[in-house]
Structures are given as C-alpha cells and as structure tokens.
Amino acid sequence: MAKQKTISVKGTEIVLFSKETEDFISLTDIAKYRDAENPSQIISLWLRTYSTMEYLGLWEMLHNPDFNPHIYEGFKNESAKPHFWMSAQKWIKETNAIGITSKSGRYGGGTFAHADLAFKFAAWISAEFELYLVTEFKRLKADEQQRSSAEWSLQRTLAKINYRIHTDAIKEHIIPSVVSDRQISFVYANEADLLNVALFGQTAAEWRAAHPDAKGNMRDDATLAQLVVLSNLESINALLIRDGLSQSERLVRLNDVAITQMKSLLAHNSIKQLEIGNQKT
C-alpha cells in the first residue's frame, strides 16, 4: 500500500490510501462528521439499509470475481427487516468483499472503502459533505497528476542532456573520419543498445518484438529509477569511450553499475527522496 494521504473536508480530516491503482477513503473519518464519538455505529447504520446492501452487492459483482453472491442475496433480503444489523467486518468476512476494508493502527486505522463506495456513504451522511469531499478528492488527484508529469519531464530532460554528451563522445572516439550515413546510424544503434542491454537486458528491437502494441519505446516505458540509472550510464559510457575501452568491456562495467545503482535506489528509498525533493521545488 502506498503512503497515506489526508484531505480536509469541512473541517474534518479524511485519510486516503492507494492500493495498486485504486483509491480508498476512510469511512471512519467521514462518519466522524456525523458522530465523532461513535463512527463505527454510523457506518453500521448505513450498512443495514436495503439500498446500501444492493449498491455494495452490485459493485462487488462488477469488480470482484471472488465475491459470494449467495450470502449477499441473503443479507439483502434481511436488510428489509427492522431487526437487520450489519458491520463492515461481517460484510467483508461473509461475502469476500474487496470494496470495503479495515486497517489497524492508532493513526490512520479504521474502515476504508473504494472511492465509488465512499462517495455513496458521504452522500448518505450529507449531500453538502459529499460535494465538498468529491471536490477535494479531485483537487488531490489533479495535484498528484501534475507532480507526476513534472517528475517524468525532469527525468526525460536529464536523459536527453546526457544522451547528447554520450553521442558527442561517440562522434569523437568511435566513428571513423570517412563513413557512410548507414554506418553512422549502425554505430549509434549499437551504442544505444549497449545501454539498453546493460540496464534492461534486451535491445530496442527485442523490446519492440515483445511489445508490438506499445505506443512508445522501451525508455518511455521505463520506471523513474531506471531513468535515473540510464542517465548515469550515459555519462559513464562517455568516459569509458574516451578511455578507449571496447564495447564488450564497457558492457560488463555498465551492467555492473546498473545492478549496483538499482539495488541502492530501491534499498535506500532514494527514489522516494527524489520525488519529495521535486515536489518541494
């Protein structure tokens, strides 16, 4: 799970987290807008209604192949009776639901629901509260998208700058004085693929063959960590070229650098630190 985030809705702090590509919002925090002392009871009151049972069941059947529809039908029928009672934990356990989940912990714990369901709960709490929640949620997602685009542009720009340094070294130390355009292109392709093999384990042609429907190239598909290492490899390769090392020697060294740097970035959360730094600028 990604790090939790918080938005403020009409003076109420609402915790969110992302699971894979889906956003989950705290029902516990939303319920506190109605009753700060007994949020779990507010959630249970919402869960016991027929309309809620019907909506939750339909959502699960659309998104959850492991959902138990037979148990759900029983709950839905019972929800029309005055004695019916439902808790989030019971709903999750009995039906294998994924739209609602519970998190433990003194800070940030409680009952969470997929954004689709959380908005429905917020509307039941208050139409005004739902509107403010949706507005703040959209603002948060827009900010995240903007930061993500800025980080991607930064790394692509860095890669292009280092690529220019890299190609200048090729012109100076590898390309003979008199060659055809085809030979020049062939040398460039070899050097680009030298980095591709060192970092990605395959050439550009091999990647295209494995991804025939891809819109971009293998570097467009790279992660932020890979782009950082790629930029470093381009600079290092330029120095190795000037030192007169052969391609086979450089491939071994560049691959060793790529492995070491990727391990270091992932082990010490250096990518997270880079992201935080970019957000502050």
Secondary structure, 3 states (H helix, E strand, C coil): CCCCEEEEECCEEEEEEEECCEEEEEHHHHHHCCCCCCHHHHHHHHHCCHHHHHHHHHHHHHHCCCCCHHHHHHHHHHCCCCCCCCCHHHHHHHHCCCCEEEECCCCCCEEEEEHHHHHHHHHHHCHHHHHHHHHHHHHHHHHHHHHHHHHHHHHHHHHHHHHHHHHHHHHHHCCCCCCCHHHHHHHHHHHHHHHHHHHHCCCHHHHHHHCCCCCCCCCCCCCHHHHHHHHHHHHHHHHHHHCCCCHHHHHHHHHHHHHHHHHHHHHCCHHHHHHHHHHHC
